[in-house]
Each structure stands twice: as structure tokens, then as C-alpha cells.
Amino acid sequence: MLSFLLDNLATIIIGLIVLLVAVLIIVKLVRDKRKGKSSCGCGCENCPSSKICHK
């Protein structure tokens, strides 16, 4: 088991970094959604889909 970890240490570290970045992105999206921020980055005044987002 230890030899497997040592042989694949670089792959495991890179995988953990990618997983951490994905988790941080999801956390940011959830926080923005709770604050009412739009995911498109613009206001809802002139958005044709505003009725879909805000029922």
C-alpha cells in the first residue's frame, strides 16, 4: 500500500488540488446564490430570462 502511494504521489497531490479548486468554486456559487447575486454577472433589469430566475 505504501509503495502505491509513493509511486503515485504526484498524481494524488494534483488530484487533491483539482478537487479543492472544484469545491471552492461550488462554495462560491452557493454563497453568491444565497446573497441573490446573478450567475451571469449582470443585473436583472433588462434580462429576458428574469422571470425564470425570480418567480
C-alpha positions, 0 to 999 in steps of 0.5 A: 500500500505504501509503495502505491502511494509513493509511486503515485504521489504526484498524481494524488497531490494534483488530484487533491488540488483539482478537487479543492479548486472544484469545491471552492468554486461550488462554495462560491456559487452557493454563497453568491446564490444565497446573497441573490447575486446573478450567475451571469454577472449582470443585473436583472433589469433588462434580462429576458430570462428574469422571470425564470430566475425570480418567480 
